[in-house]
């Protein structure tokens, strides 16, 4: 869910980058 939100906001980011960012936010 969160990864899809980031993907729609930042289409330039690769799927792997979106997943890493979503992991950081889920931990924080």
CHARMM internal coordinates of N, CA and C (Angstrom, degrees):
IC EDIT
DIST 1 N 1 CA 1.4729
DIST 1 CA 1 C 1.5223
ANGL 1 N 1 CA 1 C 110.75
DIST 1 C 2 N 1.3166
ANGL 1 CA 1 C 2 N 116.00
DIHE 1 N 1 CA 1 C 2 N -55.06
DIST 2 N 2 CA 1.4629
ANGL 1 C 2 N 2 CA 120.03
DIHE 1 CA 1 C 2 N 2 CA -178.61
DIST 2 CA 2 C 1.5176
ANGL 2 N 2 CA 2 C 110.83
DIHE 1 C 2 N 2 CA 2 C -63.98
DIST 2 C 3 N 1.3280
ANGL 2 CA 2 C 3 N 115.96
DIHE 2 N 2 CA 2 C 3 N -39.55
DIST 3 N 3 CA 1.4628
ANGL 2 C 3 N 3 CA 120.29
DIHE 2 CA 2 C 3 N 3 CA -179.49
DIST 3 CA 3 C 1.5227
ANGL 3 N 3 CA 3 C 110.10
DIHE 2 C 3 N 3 CA 3 C -61.90
DIST 3 C 4 N 1.3284
ANGL 3 CA 3 C 4 N 116.97
DIHE 3 N 3 CA 3 C 4 N -38.98
DIST 4 N 4 CA 1.4630
ANGL 3 C 4 N 4 CA 120.42
DIHE 3 CA 3 C 4 N 4 CA 179.47
DIST 4 CA 4 C 1.5191
ANGL 4 N 4 CA 4 C 110.23
DIHE 3 C 4 N 4 CA 4 C -65.34
DIST 4 C 5 N 1.3304
ANGL 4 CA 4 C 5 N 116.92
DIHE 4 N 4 CA 4 C 5 N -37.20
DIST 5 N 5 CA 1.4578
ANGL 4 C 5 N 5 CA 120.95
DIHE 4 CA 4 C 5 N 5 CA 179.05
DIST 5 CA 5 C 1.5203
ANGL 5 N 5 CA 5 C 110.27
DIHE 4 C 5 N 5 CA 5 C -63.61
DIST 5 C 6 N 1.3414
ANGL 5 CA 5 C 6 N 116.88
DIHE 5 N 5 CA 5 C 6 N -44.36
DIST 6 N 6 CA 1.4632
ANGL 5 C 6 N 6 CA 120.86
DIHE 5 CA 5 C 6 N 6 CA 178.67
DIST 6 CA 6 C 1.5183
ANGL 6 N 6 CA 6 C 110.16
DIHE 5 C 6 N 6 CA 6 C -64.67
DIST 6 C 7 N 1.3298
ANGL 6 CA 6 C 7 N 117.14
DIHE 6 N 6 CA 6 C 7 N -38.94
DIST 7 N 7 CA 1.4612
ANGL 6 C 7 N 7 CA 121.53
DIHE 6 CA 6 C 7 N 7 CA -178.78
DIST 7 CA 7 C 1.5249
ANGL 7 N 7 CA 7 C 110.29
DIHE 6 C 7 N 7 CA 7 C -62.89
DIST 7 C 8 N 1.3268
ANGL 7 CA 7 C 8 N 117.27
DIHE 7 N 7 CA 7 C 8 N -37.95
DIST 8 N 8 CA 1.4611
ANGL 7 C 8 N 8 CA 120.59
DIHE 7 CA 7 C 8 N 8 CA -179.67
DIST 8 CA 8 C 1.5239
ANGL 8 N 8 CA 8 C 111.02
DIHE 7 C 8 N 8 CA 8 C -73.70
DIST 8 C 9 N 1.3432
ANGL 8 CA 8 C 9 N 116.51
DIHE 8 N 8 CA 8 C 9 N -31.88
DIST 9 N 9 CA 1.4634
ANGL 8 C 9 N 9 CA 120.76
DIHE 8 CA 8 C 9 N 9 CA -179.78
DIST 9 CA 9 C 1.5227
ANGL 9 N 9 CA 9 C 110.52
DIHE 8 C 9 N 9 CA 9 C -79.64
DIST 9 C 10 N 1.3290
ANGL 9 CA 9 C 10 N 116.33
DIHE 9 N 9 CA 9 C 10 N -42.45
DIST 10 N 10 CA 1.4619
ANGL 9 C 10 N 10 CA 120.80
DIHE 9 CA 9 C 10 N 10 CA -177.55
DIST 10 CA 10 C 1.5225
ANGL 10 N 10 CA 10 C 110.14
DIHE 9 C 10 N 10 CA 10 C -121.90
DIST 10 C 11 N 1.3358
ANGL 10 CA 10 C 11 N 117.66
DIHE 10 N 10 CA 10 C 11 N 79.29
DIST 11 N 11 CA 1.4639
ANGL 10 C 11 N 11 CA 121.52
DIHE 10 CA 10 C 11 N 11 CA -177.68
DIST 11 CA 11 C 1.5194
ANGL 11 N 11 CA 11 C 113.12
DIHE 10 C 11 N 11 CA 11 C -64.06
DIST 11 C 12 N 1.3431
ANGL 11 CA 11 C 12 N 117.07
DIHE 11 N 11 CA 11 C 12 N -19.91
DIST 12 N 12 CA 1.4683
ANGL 11 C 12 N 12 CA 119.71
DIHE 11 CA 11 C 12 N 12 CA -179.18
DIST 12 CA 12 C 1.5273
ANGL 12 N 12 CA 12 C 111.60
DIHE 11 C 12 N 12 CA 12 C -71.92
DIST 12 C 13 N 1.3302
ANGL 12 CA 12 C 13 N 116.03
DIHE 12 N 12 CA 12 C 13 N -24.56
DIST 13 N 13 CA 1.4615
ANGL 12 C 13 N 13 CA 119.89
DIHE 12 CA 12 C 13 N 13 CA -178.29
DIST 13 CA 13 C 1.5261
ANGL 13 N 13 CA 13 C 110.05
DIHE 12 C 13 N 13 CA 13 C -71.58
DIST 13 C 14 N 1.3206
ANGL 13 CA 13 C 14 N 115.72
DIHE 13 N 13 CA 13 C 14 N 142.69
DIST 14 N 14 CA 1.4595
ANGL 13 C 14 N 14 CA 119.91
DIHE 13 CA 13 C 14 N 14 CA 177.22
DIST 14 CA 14 C 1.5239
ANGL 14 N 14 CA 14 C 109.01
DIHE 13 C 14 N 14 CA 14 C -77.98
DIST 14 C 15 N 1.3164
ANGL 14 CA 14 C 15 N 116.35
DIHE 14 N 14 CA 14 C 15 N 164.19
DIST 15 N 15 CA 1.4623
ANGL 14 C 15 N 15 CA 120.41
DIHE 14 CA 14 C 15 N 15 CA -179.59
DIST 15 CA 15 C 1.5264
ANGL 15 N 15 CA 15 C 110.73
DIHE 14 C 15 N 15 CA 15 C -58.99
DIST 15 C 16 N 1.3356
ANGL 15 CA 15 C 16 N 116.14
DIHE 15 N 15 CA 15 C 16 N -41.73
DIST 16 N 16 CA 1.4700
ANGL 15 C 16 N 16 CA 119.84
DIHE 15 CA 15 C 16 N 16 CA 179.97
DIST 16 CA 16 C 1.5202
ANGL 16 N 16 CA 16 C 110.98
DIHE 15 C 16 N 16 CA 16 C -60.97
DIST 16 C 17 N 1.3307
ANGL 16 CA 16 C 17 N 116.81
DIHE 16 N 16 CA 16 C 17 N -40.93
DIST 17 N 17 CA 1.4678
ANGL 16 C 17 N 17 CA 119.97
DIHE 16 CA 16 C 17 N 17 CA -179.42
DIST 17 CA 17 C 1.5217
ANGL 17 N 17 CA 17 C 109.79
DIHE 16 C 17 N 17 CA 17 C -65.92
DIST 17 C 18 N 1.3148
ANGL 17 CA 17 C 18 N 116.57
DIHE 17 N 17 CA 17 C 18 N -41.65
DIST 18 N 18 CA 1.4650
ANGL 17 C 18 N 18 CA 120.58
DIHE 17 CA 17 C 18 N 18 CA 179.45
DIST 18 CA 18 C 1.5249
ANGL 18 N 18 CA 18 C 110.38
DIHE 17 C 18 N 18 CA 18 C -61.75
DIST 18 C 19 N 1.3245
ANGL 18 CA 18 C 19 N 116.44
DIHE 18 N 18 CA 18 C 19 N -41.04
DIST 19 N 19 CA 1.4673
ANGL 18 C 19 N 19 CA 120.50
DIHE 18 CA 18 C 19 N 19 CA 179.80
DIST 19 CA 19 C 1.5243
ANGL 19 N 19 CA 19 C 110.21
DIHE 18 C 19 N 19 CA 19 C -64.19
DIST 19 C 20 N 1.3305
ANGL 19 CA 19 C 20 N 116.88
DIHE 19 N 19 CA 19 C 20 N -43.76
DIST 20 N 20 CA 1.4689
ANGL 19 C 20 N 20 CA 120.60
DIHE 19 CA 19 C 20 N 20 CA 179.36
DIST 20 CA 20 C 1.5272
ANGL 20 N 20 CA 20 C 110.45
DIHE 19 C 20 N 20 CA 20 C -61.26
DIST 20 C 21 N 1.3231
ANGL 20 CA 20 C 21 N 116.88
DIHE 20 N 20 CA 20 C 21 N -44.39
DIST 21 N 21 CA 1.4646
ANGL 20 C 21 N 21 CA 120.84
DIHE 20 CA 20 C 21 N 21 CA -179.83
DIST 21 CA 21 C 1.5237
ANGL 21 N 21 CA 21 C 110.23
DIHE 20 C 21 N 21 CA 21 C -63.62
DIST 21 C 22 N 1.3332
ANGL 21 CA 21 C 22 N 116.60
DIHE 21 N 21 CA 21 C 22 N -42.31
DIST 22 N 22 CA 1.4623
ANGL 21 C 22 N 22 CA 119.55
DIHE 21 CA 21 C 22 N 22 CA -179.14
DIST 22 CA 22 C 1.5239
ANGL 22 N 22 CA 22 C 110.74
DIHE 21 C 22 N 22 CA 22 C -65.63
DIST 22 C 23 N 1.3392
ANGL 22 CA 22 C 23 N 117.38
DIHE 22 N 22 CA 22 C 23 N -33.94
DIST 23 N 23 CA 1.4666
ANGL 22 C 23 N 23 CA 121.01
DIHE 22 CA 22 C 23 N 23 CA 177.07
DIST 23 CA 23 C 1.5225
ANGL 23 N 23 CA 23 C 109.73
DIHE 22 C 23 N 23 CA 23 C -64.64
DIST 23 C 24 N 1.3237
ANGL 23 CA 23 C 24 N 117.14
DIHE 23 N 23 CA 23 C 24 N -43.71
DIST 24 N 24 CA 1.4664
ANGL 23 C 24 N 24 CA 121.55
DIHE 23 CA 23 C 24 N 24 CA -179.42
DIST 24 CA 24 C 1.5292
ANGL 24 N 24 CA 24 C 109.79
DIHE 23 C 24 N 24 CA 24 C -61.78
DIST 24 C 25 N 1.3451
ANGL 24 CA 24 C 25 N 116.35
DIHE 24 N 24 CA 24 C 25 N -44.03
DIST 25 N 25 CA 1.4524
ANGL 24 C 25 N 25 CA 119.73
DIHE 24 CA 24 C 25 N 25 CA -179.05
DIST 25 CA 25 C 1.5246
ANGL 25 N 25 CA 25 C 111.35
DIHE 24 C 25 N 25 CA 25 C -67.64
DIST 25 C 26 N 1.3348
ANGL 25 CA 25 C 26 N 117.37
DIHE 25 N 25 CA 25 C 26 N -35.37
DIST 26 N 26 CA 1.4654
ANGL 25 C 26 N 26 CA 119.93
DIHE 25 CA 25 C 26 N 26 CA -179.30
DIST 26 CA 26 C 1.5225
ANGL 26 N 26 CA 26 C 110.78
DIHE 25 C 26 N 26 CA 26 C -69.79
DIST 26 C 27 N 1.3367
ANGL 26 CA 26 C 27 N 116.73
DIHE 26 N 26 CA 26 C 27 N -31.03
DIST 27 N 27 CA 1.4689
ANGL 26 C 27 N 27 CA 121.22
DIHE 26 CA 26 C 27 N 27 CA 179.08
DIST 27 CA 27 C 1.5285
ANGL 27 N 27 CA 27 C 110.26
DIHE 26 C 27 N 27 CA 27 C -77.66
DIST 27 C 28 N 1.3165
ANGL 27 CA 27 C 28 N 116.84
DIHE 27 N 27 CA 27 C 28 N -40.48
DIST 28 N 28 CA 1.4656
ANGL 27 C 28 N 28 CA 121.91
DIHE 27 CA 27 C 28 N 28 CA -176.66
DIST 28 CA 28 C 1.5271
ANGL 28 N 28 CA 28 C 111.21
DIHE 27 C 28 N 28 CA 28 C -62.81
END
COOR INIT
IC SEED 1 N 1 CA 1 C
IC BUILD
